[in-house]
């Protein structure tokens, strides 16, 4: 094995511990590709030089270890530059969801106590308003072009030395939750060099040969951790997609011989929905690892994807908060279809509404164990932090998901707590109904919700995005309902079907169930 060293003769492990992993690979193979994107490419040498320059910009601006910075940036090279500069200067950096409103982004910039803001000029509209309402920001840098009130990113970096830092200090990332109720909250953990997910121990990377395809926005935890930081820390480059598209993904896989990628289940379904001649014209044989999580994946979708790509799908369950998540390897999944695996730390609990511990097979709230050195806090929100934990000493925490453990300790997801449908006192899990609907040949995608019913509390409604070329009709709706009755228990079946040309999706590709519910749910009188 090659002994990688930095200019300061650090070992690879020591370099990672102070945020200098990219520098390790830059010193060994400076011309190796590190970043491909629509906004420019970087070799490891070029990327490392930019990181060092930005790190010095941070220090010149007065940032000290523990200070905050914010990043509003699309999938372009400046994103990893900013993250890695923070990781080697002790800075706490917060990537901000640029799909939010200006008001929401301003809240996060202020809440994370950012002293430096790096913003993509692509989002020029609203940035002048944001910076005028963020009094704590002492330096604003504009990447990709000029903006009023901002210093040009490239000009600021050009004035700085690009050599490796003599005294790097490990920094941290603080991501914000999606904020389904109230404002988003920062998830804060002490800086640590251990950033890989538990599934990372099974992912092999060959520097100079492998290449990762990043399919989602980097401000999300999974694309950032799994599709950017893990490959870069391993000396492997990343192709950053600007916007996900099913056929474009296949083209990139073939053209760039992609070996690793992270996707969410709806992406698999949309790729499978492509015409067979479109799917078959792309060579995906270079793929070695297809990692997925973030939402329950219907069993038939995962099986069909593995029939196509091979048994290379590695599934995980976890969240921004970290802790004792779990993963499942392809061979284990075929023994336990639908499971997300055994928790990586023993002690996962399933709790009922009265906080009692439920036996195997019963659905309840999932509480994962907190490692001794991995407790998170919601930044400046002690109340929300306390509500997330359970047990004396905060031994367990929940992400709000529902599921059950089988007799052998394998975890199965049901749904988010907030998505649960309660009809006539019976719990109905929308994901299970959606999985049934996706089996119908006319269904392109589906979103099941609960709407008010005066007798039952809620009733089941499913909103269908038809496959291309399929015309919605009352007859088709009746046919789809009958398909459900023939497949799952009748009480779970939709009582009504609505059609939408295109279901609302998040920037990560997941269907926005709450948005669909708001469209069809009648307000209470």
GUSEDREN-760156 format. One record per residue (C-alpha): residue in three letters; residue number from 0; x, y, z. Coordinates in steps of 0.001 Angstrom, whole numbers, plus 500000, padded with zeros to 6 digits. Each point is the difference from the previous one (the first is absolute). Layout:
BEGIN
ala, NUM, X, Y, Z $
...
//
This chain:
BEGIN
unk, 0, 500000, 500000, 500000 $
unk, 1, 501328, 503450, 499105 $
unk, 2, 501067, 502093, 503001 $
unk, 3, 498316, 503348, 499435 $
unk, 4, 501568, 503031, 501652 $
unk, 5, 499270, 503709, 500050 $
unk, 6, 502604, 502710, 499846 $
unk, 7, 500127, 499829, 503823 $
unk, 8, 500572, 496229, 499902 $
unk, 9, 496627, 499106, 501477 $
unk, 10, 498662, 496497, 499637 $
unk, 11, 496745, 499532, 498106 $
unk, 12, 498107, 499516, 503270 $
unk, 13, 501594, 503081, 501568 $
unk, 14, 499160, 502055, 496923 $
unk, 15, 496343, 498934, 500153 $
unk, 16, 499890, 500965, 503684 $
unk, 17, 500791, 503633, 499144 $
unk, 18, 497945, 500260, 496816 $
unk, 19, 503006, 499548, 497708 $
unk, 20, 499008, 496776, 498182 $
unk, 21, 499750, 501769, 496634 $
unk, 22, 503520, 501356, 500553 $
unk, 23, 501247, 496444, 500470 $
unk, 24, 498793, 498968, 496556 $
unk, 25, 501005, 503301, 498406 $
unk, 26, 503594, 499407, 501079 $
unk, 27, 500014, 496463, 498557 $
unk, 28, 497990, 500504, 496800 $
unk, 29, 499409, 503716, 499329 $
unk, 30, 498722, 499383, 496446 $
unk, 31, 497406, 497409, 500977 $
unk, 32, 496422, 501256, 499286 $
unk, 33, 498187, 501011, 503189 $
unk, 34, 496901, 501911, 498806 $
unk, 35, 498002, 499967, 496762 $
unk, 36, 497103, 502460, 499726 $
unk, 37, 498083, 502251, 497629 $
unk, 38, 501807, 502914, 501636 $
unk, 39, 503567, 498805, 499590 $
unk, 40, 502273, 497131, 500980 $
unk, 41, 502785, 499601, 502559 $
unk, 42, 502943, 497645, 500334 $
unk, 43, 501008, 499091, 503557 $
unk, 44, 502890, 502434, 499724 $
unk, 45, 497740, 502836, 498823 $
unk, 46, 497345, 499221, 502591 $
unk, 47, 502516, 499903, 502838 $
unk, 48, 501564, 503310, 498921 $
unk, 49, 496586, 501715, 499997 $
unk, 50, 499186, 498516, 503411 $
unk, 51, 503227, 501371, 501453 $
unk, 52, 499330, 503441, 498533 $
unk, 53, 496461, 500101, 501395 $
unk, 54, 501254, 498777, 503378 $
unk, 55, 502295, 503027, 500103 $
unk, 56, 497096, 502265, 498972 $
unk, 57, 498077, 498621, 502995 $
unk, 58, 502885, 500737, 502337 $
unk, 59, 500619, 503459, 498565 $
unk, 60, 496286, 500746, 500625 $
unk, 61, 500600, 499201, 503661 $
unk, 62, 498258, 496627, 500159 $
unk, 63, 501158, 497943, 502943 $
unk, 64, 499346, 496322, 500805 $
unk, 65, 496319, 499643, 500910 $
unk, 66, 498855, 503028, 497996 $
unk, 67, 497220, 499590, 497468 $
unk, 68, 499895, 500299, 496215 $
unk, 69, 497107, 499465, 497583 $
unk, 70, 500028, 498617, 496461 $
unk, 71, 497213, 500575, 497440 $
unk, 72, 501328, 498178, 496971 $
unk, 73, 498911, 497613, 497250 $
unk, 74, 501963, 496889, 499018 $
unk, 75, 503143, 501736, 498811 $
unk, 76, 503704, 499853, 501013 $
unk, 77, 499702, 502855, 502487 $
unk, 78, 497803, 497792, 502175 $
unk, 79, 502669, 497421, 500909 $
unk, 80, 502561, 502797, 500194 $
unk, 81, 497959, 501750, 502696 $
unk, 82, 499244, 496809, 501937 $
unk, 83, 503627, 498863, 500009 $
unk, 84, 501315, 503482, 500876 $
unk, 85, 497745, 499962, 503073 $
unk, 86, 501120, 496490, 500915 $
unk, 87, 503643, 501058, 500134 $
unk, 88, 499519, 503330, 501828 $
unk, 89, 497709, 498989, 502885 $
unk, 90, 497021, 501831, 498492 $
unk, 91, 496415, 498753, 500421 $
unk, 92, 498481, 500226, 496514 $
unk, 93, 496310, 499772, 499134 $
unk, 94, 498902, 499119, 496448 $
unk, 95, 496652, 501716, 499366 $
unk, 96, 497164, 498601, 497892 $
unk, 97, 499830, 502472, 497105 $
unk, 98, 496484, 498844, 499111 $
unk, 99, 498730, 501813, 503103 $
unk, 100, 498563, 503502, 499891 $
unk, 101, 502277, 502950, 500651 $
unk, 102, 498371, 500419, 503421 $
unk, 103, 500658, 496360, 500905 $
unk, 104, 503607, 500150, 498812 $
unk, 105, 500533, 503225, 501936 $
unk, 106, 498731, 498314, 503152 $
unk, 107, 502536, 497175, 499640 $
unk, 108, 502903, 502360, 499229 $
unk, 109, 499196, 501962, 503147 $
unk, 110, 499149, 496991, 502157 $
unk, 111, 503275, 498200, 499216 $
unk, 112, 501853, 503201, 501001 $
unk, 113, 501842, 500235, 496688 $
unk, 114, 502806, 502536, 499908 $
unk, 115, 500839, 499100, 496397 $
unk, 116, 497502, 499261, 497224 $
unk, 117, 500883, 498378, 496680 $
unk, 118, 497158, 500273, 497472 $
unk, 119, 499562, 498801, 496434 $
unk, 120, 499328, 502908, 497608 $
unk, 121, 497511, 497702, 498302 $
unk, 122, 497679, 500923, 502865 $
unk, 123, 500563, 503727, 499592 $
unk, 124, 496329, 500782, 500415 $
unk, 125, 499435, 500358, 503696 $
unk, 126, 503660, 500030, 501078 $
unk, 127, 500112, 503813, 500339 $
unk, 128, 496969, 499839, 502294 $
unk, 129, 501533, 497111, 501941 $
unk, 130, 503338, 501692, 500623 $
unk, 131, 498293, 503212, 501120 $
unk, 132, 498119, 497985, 502636 $
unk, 133, 502965, 497971, 501257 $
unk, 134, 501895, 502451, 502228 $
unk, 135, 502312, 497315, 501366 $
unk, 136, 501573, 499349, 496591 $
unk, 137, 503315, 501849, 499834 $
unk, 138, 501193, 498645, 496635 $
unk, 139, 497785, 498912, 497074 $
unk, 140, 501597, 498211, 497056 $
unk, 141, 498292, 499622, 496605 $
unk, 142, 500832, 496803, 498069 $
unk, 143, 499473, 499789, 496247 $
unk, 144, 499522, 503732, 499412 $
unk, 145, 499580, 503358, 501696 $
unk, 146, 497189, 501042, 502345 $
unk, 147, 499347, 503284, 501752 $
unk, 148, 501305, 499957, 503550 $
unk, 149, 502258, 496986, 499335 $
unk, 150, 503728, 499635, 499370 $
unk, 151, 500861, 497965, 496909 $
unk, 152, 500953, 496486, 501133 $
unk, 153, 502734, 499452, 497392 $
unk, 154, 501591, 503382, 500652 $
unk, 155, 500064, 499415, 503745 $
unk, 156, 501668, 496596, 499578 $
unk, 157, 502519, 501214, 497404 $
unk, 158, 501619, 502280, 502567 $
unk, 159, 500826, 497089, 502336 $
unk, 160, 502768, 497392, 500227 $
unk, 161, 498875, 496551, 498782 $
unk, 162, 502460, 497862, 501966 $
unk, 163, 498855, 497596, 502727 $
unk, 164, 499289, 501507, 503414 $
unk, 165, 502632, 499550, 502673 $
unk, 166, 497443, 499825, 502811 $
unk, 167, 496689, 498458, 498834 $
unk, 168, 497171, 499616, 502543 $
unk, 169, 497075, 497636, 499479 $
unk, 170, 496753, 501834, 499299 $
unk, 171, 496428, 498751, 499655 $
unk, 172, 496840, 500048, 497932 $
unk, 173, 496680, 501013, 501522 $
unk, 174, 497081, 499049, 497794 $
unk, 175, 496437, 501145, 500582 $
unk, 176, 496949, 497782, 500240 $
unk, 177, 497259, 500393, 497398 $
unk, 178, 497742, 501878, 502395 $
unk, 179, 496682, 498201, 499435 $
unk, 180, 498712, 501927, 503015 $
unk, 181, 501341, 503432, 500825 $
unk, 182, 503427, 501249, 498968 $
unk, 183, 502721, 497540, 498954 $
unk, 184, 502439, 499197, 502810 $
unk, 185, 503739, 499505, 499830 $
unk, 186, 501271, 496552, 500999 $
unk, 187, 503182, 500621, 501961 $
unk, 188, 502625, 497428, 501006 $
unk, 189, 503525, 500453, 501271 $
unk, 190, 502631, 500076, 497225 $
unk, 191, 501299, 496535, 499176 $
unk, 192, 502023, 498402, 497248 $
unk, 193, 497585, 497049, 499817 $
unk, 194, 497453, 501111, 497385 $
unk, 195, 499295, 496926, 497932 $
unk, 196, 496688, 498189, 500343 $
unk, 197, 500000, 496485, 501466 $
unk, 198, 499614, 498544, 496521 $
unk, 199, 503307, 501596, 498953 $
unk, 200, 501978, 497059, 501353 $
unk, 201, 498571, 497911, 497149 $
unk, 202, 500725, 502513, 497221 $
unk, 203, 503316, 499532, 498257 $
unk, 204, 501571, 502848, 498025 $
unk, 205, 502872, 499688, 497533 $
unk, 206, 501722, 503387, 499493 $
unk, 207, 500625, 500767, 496354 $
unk, 208, 497432, 497434, 498864 $
unk, 209, 496695, 500621, 501781 $
unk, 210, 497653, 502975, 499615 $
unk, 211, 496907, 500936, 502015 $
unk, 212, 496810, 501492, 498542 $
unk, 213, 498347, 502515, 502330 $
unk, 214, 496284, 500114, 499105 $
unk, 215, 498640, 502339, 502687 $
unk, 216, 500649, 503506, 501333 $
unk, 217, 503105, 500062, 502177 $
unk, 218, 498269, 501896, 502807 $
unk, 219, 498258, 496709, 500846 $
unk, 220, 501824, 497762, 502474 $
unk, 221, 500129, 496855, 497843 $
unk, 222, 501355, 501523, 496753 $
unk, 223, 502459, 502066, 502027 $
unk, 224, 501259, 497118, 502122 $
unk, 225, 499655, 496992, 497711 $
unk, 226, 500449, 501455, 496507 $
unk, 227, 502548, 502741, 500722 $
unk, 228, 501995, 499681, 503211 $
unk, 229, 500459, 496219, 500062 $
unk, 230, 501312, 499814, 496407 $
unk, 231, 502219, 503083, 500354 $
unk, 232, 501444, 498758, 503285 $
unk, 233, 500777, 496731, 498176 $
unk, 234, 501707, 501723, 497093 $
unk, 235, 497099, 499413, 497611 $
unk, 236, 498362, 502670, 497844 $
unk, 237, 496338, 501057, 499839 $
unk, 238, 497719, 500959, 497124 $
unk, 239, 497578, 502608, 501356 $
unk, 240, 496632, 500004, 498226 $
unk, 241, 498388, 503423, 499843 $
unk, 242, 496496, 498528, 499820 $
unk, 243, 499023, 496354, 500050 $
unk, 244, 498452, 498445, 496903 $
unk, 245, 499534, 496238, 499496 $
unk, 246, 501401, 499693, 496484 $
unk, 247, 502754, 502545, 500634 $
unk, 248, 501130, 497884, 502972 $
unk, 249, 500340, 496960, 497751 $
unk, 250, 501917, 502017, 497408 $
unk, 251, 502461, 501255, 502603 $
unk, 252, 500472, 496491, 501409 $
unk, 253, 500901, 498705, 496546 $
unk, 254, 502116, 502950, 498844 $
unk, 255, 502023, 500372, 503213 $
unk, 256, 500062, 496344, 501087 $
unk, 257, 498377, 500887, 503325 $
unk, 258, 500629, 497415, 502737 $
unk, 259, 498168, 501429, 503051 $
unk, 260, 496804, 501988, 500470 $
unk, 261, 497437, 500894, 502632 $
unk, 262, 496320, 500238, 499042 $
unk, 263, 496562, 500083, 501617 $
unk, 264, 497303, 497405, 499214 $
unk, 265, 497906, 502227, 497732 $
unk, 266, 503037, 500325, 497713 $
unk, 267, 500073, 496231, 499518 $
unk, 268, 496322, 499976, 499135 $
unk, 269, 500379, 502827, 497490 $
unk, 270, 502960, 498306, 498319 $
unk, 271, 498048, 496746, 499812 $
unk, 272, 497089, 501941, 498449 $
unk, 273, 502135, 500991, 497007 $
unk, 274, 499179, 498202, 496771 $
unk, 275, 501880, 496726, 499803 $
unk, 276, 501864, 501052, 496857 $
unk, 277, 501218, 503144, 501824 $
unk, 278, 501208, 498020, 503003 $
unk, 279, 501692, 497349, 497910 $
unk, 280, 502037, 502400, 497889 $
unk, 281, 502159, 501021, 502994 $
unk, 282, 502794, 497856, 501423 $
unk, 283, 499871, 500046, 503812 $
unk, 284, 502413, 497101, 500527 $
unk, 285, 502616, 502315, 501562 $
unk, 286, 497830, 500396, 503113 $
unk, 287, 501309, 498266, 503131 $
unk, 288, 498012, 501643, 502803 $
unk, 289, 496516, 501521, 499901 $
unk, 290, 499264, 501435, 503447 $
unk, 291, 496506, 501029, 501017 $
unk, 292, 497993, 501150, 502979 $
unk, 293, 497918, 503004, 501116 $
unk, 294, 496618, 498271, 499423 $
unk, 295, 498486, 496493, 499933 $
unk, 296, 500664, 498278, 496676 $
unk, 297, 497220, 497760, 498660 $
unk, 298, 501228, 496400, 499809 $
unk, 299, 499064, 499549, 496341 $
unk, 300, 501823, 503213, 499026 $
unk, 301, 503198, 498897, 501725 $
unk, 302, 499827, 496510, 498494 $
unk, 303, 499484, 501388, 496492 $
unk, 304, 502889, 502443, 500439 $
unk, 305, 502335, 497196, 501063 $
unk, 306, 498897, 497863, 497075 $
unk, 307, 501202, 502899, 497845 $
unk, 308, 503108, 501279, 501834 $
unk, 309, 500959, 496784, 501774 $
unk, 310, 500125, 499246, 503707 $
unk, 311, 501822, 503203, 500846 $
unk, 312, 497358, 501855, 502044 $
unk, 313, 501030, 500928, 503535 $
unk, 314, 497244, 501484, 502163 $
unk, 315, 500341, 502039, 503187 $
unk, 316, 497711, 501633, 502523 $
unk, 317, 500966, 503056, 501998 $
unk, 318, 499722, 503767, 500090 $
unk, 319, 501839, 503279, 500326 $
unk, 320, 500017, 499423, 503759 $
unk, 321, 502265, 496932, 499582 $
unk, 322, 500020, 497339, 502699 $
unk, 323, 499308, 496290, 499767 $
unk, 324, 498518, 499676, 496532 $
unk, 325, 500178, 496801, 498013 $
unk, 326, 500776, 498604, 496563 $
unk, 327, 499397, 496855, 498000 $
unk, 328, 502171, 498334, 497380 $
unk, 329, 498514, 498611, 496753 $
unk, 330, 500319, 496336, 500981 $
unk, 331, 498360, 500651, 503386 $
unk, 332, 497170, 501994, 498429 $
unk, 333, 498979, 497036, 497840 $
unk, 334, 499649, 497978, 503205 $
unk, 335, 498030, 502833, 501623 $
unk, 336, 498237, 501883, 497157 $
unk, 337, 498819, 503421, 501107 $
unk, 338, 502282, 500225, 503023 $
unk, 339, 502501, 502833, 500458 $
unk, 340, 502243, 497667, 501990 $
unk, 341, 501153, 499438, 503544 $
unk, 342, 500758, 503153, 502007 $
unk, 343, 503733, 500700, 500120 $
unk, 344, 499788, 500414, 503776 $
unk, 345, 498051, 497519, 502150 $
unk, 346, 497097, 501487, 501895 $
unk, 347, 497609, 501459, 497415 $
unk, 348, 496529, 500271, 501534 $
unk, 349, 496480, 500071, 498568 $
unk, 350, 497721, 502011, 502274 $
unk, 351, 496229, 500214, 500153 $
unk, 352, 497945, 503145, 500561 $
unk, 353, 500404, 499546, 503767 $
unk, 354, 503793, 499627, 499642 $
unk, 355, 499797, 496301, 500767 $
unk, 356, 502512, 497751, 498228 $
unk, 357, 498192, 497981, 497323 $
unk, 358, 500782, 496354, 499182 $
unk, 359, 501294, 498795, 496602 $
unk, 360, 497522, 500465, 497155 $
unk, 361, 498099, 502933, 501529 $
unk, 362, 500270, 503411, 498343 $
unk, 363, 500984, 503011, 502075 $
unk, 364, 502407, 502935, 500151 $
unk, 365, 503591, 499073, 499237 $
unk, 366, 502543, 501070, 502618 $
unk, 367, 503650, 499515, 499127 $
unk, 368, 502750, 499786, 502568 $
unk, 369, 502296, 502992, 500431 $
unk, 370, 503704, 499159, 500066 $
unk, 371, 501843, 501288, 503057 $
unk, 372, 501837, 502669, 498002 $
unk, 373, 497372, 500683, 497377 $
unk, 374, 497200, 501905, 501736 $
unk, 375, 498610, 502765, 497819 $
unk, 376, 498256, 503197, 500953 $
unk, 377, 497546, 502116, 498093 $
unk, 378, 501908, 503268, 499863 $
unk, 379, 498645, 502455, 502562 $
unk, 380, 496858, 497902, 500563 $
unk, 381, 500214, 498029, 503226 $
unk, 382, 496277, 499193, 499947 $
unk, 383, 500078, 498312, 496604 $
unk, 384, 503175, 498167, 500983 $
unk, 385, 498353, 498608, 503148 $
unk, 386, 496931, 498832, 498037 $
unk, 387, 502167, 498012, 497580 $
unk, 388, 501608, 497928, 502756 $
unk, 389, 498728, 497152, 502170 $
unk, 390, 501408, 498215, 503009 $
unk, 391, 502039, 500996, 503005 $
unk, 392, 503084, 501779, 498756 $
unk, 393, 498490, 500500, 496522 $
unk, 394, 501018, 496504, 498920 $
unk, 395, 497632, 499910, 496997 $
unk, 396, 498607, 502481, 497466 $
unk, 397, 497403, 499984, 497224 $
unk, 398, 499786, 501476, 496511 $
unk, 399, 496204, 499751, 500137 $
unk, 400, 499832, 496839, 497872 $
unk, 401, 497765, 496981, 500554 $
unk, 402, 501011, 496379, 499573 $
unk, 403, 500549, 496638, 501670 $
unk, 404, 502688, 497457, 500812 $
unk, 405, 499623, 496355, 499045 $
unk, 406, 500978, 497082, 502245 $
unk, 407, 503579, 500110, 498721 $
unk, 408, 500414, 503723, 500626 $
unk, 409, 499606, 501234, 496405 $
unk, 410, 498339, 503402, 499673 $
unk, 411, 497130, 500740, 497605 $
unk, 412, 498759, 503533, 499310 $
unk, 413, 496318, 500847, 499763 $
unk, 414, 499738, 503767, 499597 $
unk, 415, 500575, 503374, 501536 $
unk, 416, 497886, 500616, 503090 $
unk, 417, 498514, 503121, 498418 $
unk, 418, 498931, 498046, 496889 $
unk, 419, 498086, 497320, 501913 $
unk, 420, 496316, 499694, 499059 $
unk, 421, 497608, 499207, 502862 $
unk, 422, 496712, 498699, 498618 $
unk, 423, 497383, 498560, 502333 $
unk, 424, 502644, 499555, 502677 $
unk, 425, 502259, 497963, 497681 $
unk, 426, 503493, 501094, 498966 $
unk, 427, 500624, 500019, 496238 $
unk, 428, 503475, 500594, 498591 $
unk, 429, 500014, 501956, 496710 $
unk, 430, 503289, 498484, 498817 $
unk, 431, 498422, 496543, 499971 $
unk, 432, 497095, 501234, 497864 $
unk, 433, 502385, 501847, 497668 $
unk, 434, 502023, 496818, 499497 $
unk, 435, 496822, 498180, 498972 $
unk, 436, 498980, 502782, 497602 $
unk, 437, 503401, 499977, 498293 $
unk, 438, 499345, 496419, 498912 $
unk, 439, 497183, 501168, 497704 $
unk, 440, 501212, 500471, 496397 $
unk, 441, 498271, 503382, 499590 $
unk, 442, 501544, 501563, 503104 $
unk, 443, 503100, 502123, 499475 $
unk, 444, 500201, 501092, 503638 $
unk, 445, 497682, 500174, 502983 $
unk, 446, 499409, 501909, 503202 $
unk, 447, 497496, 498747, 502584 $
unk, 448, 498618, 502399, 502610 $
unk, 449, 497333, 500106, 502668 $
unk, 450, 497159, 502476, 499593 $
unk, 451, 497303, 500889, 502507 $
unk, 452, 496971, 497748, 500332 $
unk, 453, 497182, 500851, 502450 $
unk, 454, 499362, 496348, 500881 $
unk, 455, 503473, 498442, 499885 $
unk, 456, 502218, 502933, 500928 $
unk, 457, 502016, 499559, 496829 $
unk, 458, 499571, 498112, 496757 $
unk, 459, 502613, 498852, 497518 $
unk, 460, 500491, 501950, 496777 $
unk, 461, 502687, 499251, 497418 $
unk, 462, 501271, 502566, 497518 $
unk, 463, 501388, 498449, 496825 $
unk, 464, 502481, 501303, 497465 $
unk, 465, 499142, 497889, 496928 $
unk, 466, 502686, 498493, 497841 $
unk, 467, 500730, 501860, 496803 $
unk, 468, 497276, 499418, 497420 $
unk, 469, 497396, 498902, 502591 $
unk, 470, 496798, 502056, 500102 $
unk, 471, 498305, 500460, 503398 $
unk, 472, 496369, 498921, 500205 $
unk, 473, 497375, 498857, 502498 $
unk, 474, 500344, 496498, 498551 $
unk, 475, 503755, 500003, 500630 $
unk, 476, 499477, 501242, 503554 $
unk, 477, 497565, 497150, 500668 $
unk, 478, 502444, 497519, 498460 $
unk, 479, 502835, 501240, 502237 $
unk, 480, 497833, 499743, 503129 $
unk, 481, 499035, 496443, 499051 $
unk, 482, 503683, 499189, 499477 $
unk, 483, 500635, 501107, 503598 $
unk, 484, 497070, 497968, 501335 $
unk, 485, 501437, 496940, 498251 $
unk, 486, 503470, 500604, 501430 $
unk, 487, 499782, 501374, 503549 $
unk, 488, 497463, 500047, 502841 $
unk, 489, 496871, 501880, 499003 $
unk, 490, 500135, 502425, 502966 $
unk, 491, 503340, 501272, 498681 $
unk, 492, 498730, 500635, 496485 $
unk, 493, 499291, 503501, 498658 $
unk, 494, 496356, 500981, 500005 $
unk, 495, 500699, 502561, 497307 $
unk, 496, 502599, 500639, 497305 $
unk, 497, 501132, 503354, 498689 $
unk, 498, 502339, 500620, 497092 $
unk, 499, 502793, 502577, 499646 $
unk, 500, 502129, 500568, 496916 $
unk, 501, 503054, 500158, 502241 $
unk, 502, 500227, 499447, 503731 $
unk, 503, 501886, 502666, 501971 $
unk, 504, 503509, 498823, 500861 $
unk, 505, 502783, 501317, 502173 $
unk, 506, 503325, 500958, 498515 $
unk, 507, 501279, 496575, 501123 $
unk, 508, 497307, 498270, 497921 $
unk, 509, 497680, 498939, 502828 $
unk, 510, 496260, 500640, 499695 $
unk, 511, 498765, 502821, 502237 $
unk, 512, 497170, 498192, 501747 $
unk, 513, 499188, 502993, 502160 $
unk, 514, 499545, 502220, 496905 $
unk, 515, 497663, 497435, 498439 $
unk, 516, 498036, 499804, 503253 $
unk, 517, 499643, 503778, 500112 $
unk, 518, 498588, 499994, 496447 $
unk, 519, 497272, 497445, 500640 $
unk, 520, 499232, 500230, 503707 $
unk, 521, 496979, 502177, 500736 $
unk, 522, 500633, 502497, 502814 $
unk, 523, 498012, 499277, 503137 $
unk, 524, 497023, 502291, 500513 $
//
